[in-house]
Amino acid sequence: MTDAGQDPHQEPSGGEVEGWMGQEVQEDEELVDRLVAEEGGDVEAAEKRFQEESAGAQPDDEEVPRA
């Protein structure tokens, strides 16, 4: 059996998934705060940038589905 760390298409076991998802959520929250600050409080402009700059917006070379 292949280790989840070596096969990007195999889902990690146990709490690894929750930890990974939580880390992405935290990074997105930090990005939102930074973008709103950089846009001087303009939430619409920050939202547009978020759609372009968030981890979910980045292409996945491995084509692993995002949650």
Secondary structure, DSSP 8 states (H G I E B T S, - for coil): ---TTT-TTS---TTHHHHHHHHHHHHHHHHHHHHHHHTTT-HHHHHHHHHHHSGGGS--TT-----
